[in-house]
Amino acid sequence: MRPILFTTIIVMMLYYSTINDYYLNFGYLKLMYDVGPEEFAMVNIAATAGSIFCIFVVIPTMRHVLKWHESIVLMVANTIAGSAFAATAFSTSLTGFAIPYFFTTARTINYGAGRALQTKGIHRLIKLYRHSY
């Protein structure tokens, strides 16, 4: 049980240390594409729309229609988000940045699916602990 709690604390620490990435994104877009606040707001609106789409459409589709396990959902979400992050790094225009950046919001799937998987794991550990004594 201690390794799970320790891992959870480390993961949450890493999450909360990188939560304010808007400042980094604005600085990067300002340097690379000379983006003003209006264009940056449009990119963030597209990212927020992608996040809402992932939460209300993609997650229920993968979990209830396709009947995928949470671990498979996490692998697919991380593959999509990681590939999109790599594509944004090699973009040469603002449009080339904004389209893959929309798909980086697939990482929001990690929160719900990760918590569900962690809860199932803790319940299984508790059952194993009770049956062993």
Sequence and secondary structure as in RCSB ss.txt:
>XXXX:A:sequence
MRPILFTTIIVMMLYYSTINDYYLNFGYLKLMYDVGPEEFAMVNIAATAGSIFCIFVVIPTMRHVLKWHESIVLM
VANTIAGSAFAATAFSTSLTGFAIPYFFTTARTINYGAGRALQTKGIHRLIKLYRHSY
>XXXX:A:secstr
 HHHHHHHHHHHHHHHHSS THHHHHHHHHHHH   HHHHHHHHHHHHHHHHHIIIIIHHIIIIIS   HHHHHH
HHHHHHHHHHHHHHT  SHHHHHHHHHHGGGGGHHHHHHHHHHHHHHHHHHHHHHHH 
